[in-house]
Amino acid sequence: MVRFAVALTLTLAAGTAAGAECYADYKAKQDDPLRLQYGVAAVSDAACDVGSAEAELAPKLEADGWTLLNVVSTFGPEGLAEREASAGEFFLRY
């Protein structure tokens, strides 16, 4: 039983780490009053291009009242640190 629990834990940990290898930085807005947002979001590996990332992010942002303006770029984990300060509260929110 202990071996099963350890194996399950390791499998889940590996799956979580492998699932967040692609990120997108984006710009969004809200109207009345106008608010702008720059953020960084995790996107699925299948959405690791600008067009697919836009399709994945737009409904998530819309659910919170934001309109996606554009995805600036997609990148791997190596680009996270340089974007964290600029994204502020919207760093990995979506």
Residue, then its C-alpha position, 0 to 999 in steps of 0.5 A: m500500500v505504501r508503494f502504491a501511495v508513493a508511486l501515485t504521488l510521484t506520478l501526479a507530481a510529474g504530471t503537474a510539472a509537465g503540464a505547465e510548460c507553455y505560457a502566454d503574455y497578453k493584453a486585455k481590457q474592461d470598459d466603463p470605466l476603461r481598465l487595461q491589463y497585461g498578464v501572463a497565463a499558463v496555456s496548454d502545450a497544444a495552445c503554444d502558438v499565438g492563435s491557439a493561445e488567444a482561443e484558449l484565453a479569451p473565454k477565461l478572461e471573458a468569464d471575469g469581465w475582460t476582453l482579450l485584446n491580443v496575445v503578445s507572445t508564447f514562451g516556455p518557463e525560461g521567460l517567466a521571471e522577466r515578465e513577473a514584475s510587469a504582470g503584477e497581480f495578473f501573473l499566472r492568474y489565468 
